[in-house]
Amino acid sequence: MSLWRSILPLYLLLLPAAADSQTLPAAQNFLDRLSAAAIARSSLTVRYDPTYVRIPYPNGDVPANTGVCTDEIIRTYRALGIDLQKEVHEDMEKNFSAYPNQRRWMLSHTDANIDHRRVPNLRVFFSRHGESLPITERDEDYLPGELVTWDLGGGIPHIGIVVNKKSPGGRRYLIEHNIGAGPKIEDVLFSWKVTGHYRYLGPSH
């Protein structure tokens, strides 16, 4: 049993009031369903396409047969009825300065077409409205339903979700992500520098 699992019940008691009613079994059920939704996505054909696209709001999406790494996270949460486009946009409108504004983006205001599809923005959102978990080098510290971000090198960010499938020999859980070849489930947890580790149970928690 990992240290995180052993302290989680106590940790939940220390969360803000919005999370006080969240019990461990309910949280685990949500994470299990999130993992299952991510696994289901690995059977789909999605062409990697980072093109800027104008989309409806809320519940907008780029064409289903295209997408990038963030779209895997967005679509996985949508399968459970959670619209990260709306959640990220609303938080950025109220707290724009809390989010990164990289020079190349040249932003002076929010953009509901793209803000939720940027890894740096998701990192801030998950840290603000979810749980920032420890970044370690131990396999057992990364559990199904949790989110992981990486630096691929040269400051290029990436994001994936831990799923309930294990690597050969059962050493660690695998990652569902899209790094260019569509949704895949792979043993890549420590393939790049881990920059973030999160747990997000949705807007009501």
Secondary structure, DSSP 8 states (H G I E B T S, - for coil): --HHHHHHHHHHHTS-GGGTT--HHHHHHHHHHHHHHHHHHTTS--EE--------SSS--S-TTEE-HHHHHHHHHHTTT--HHHHHHHHHHH-GGGS---GGG--SS--TTTGGG-HHHHHHHHHHHSEE----S-GGG--TT-EEEEE-STT-EEEEEEEEEE-GGG-SEEEEE-SSSSSEEES-TTSSEEEEEEE---TT-
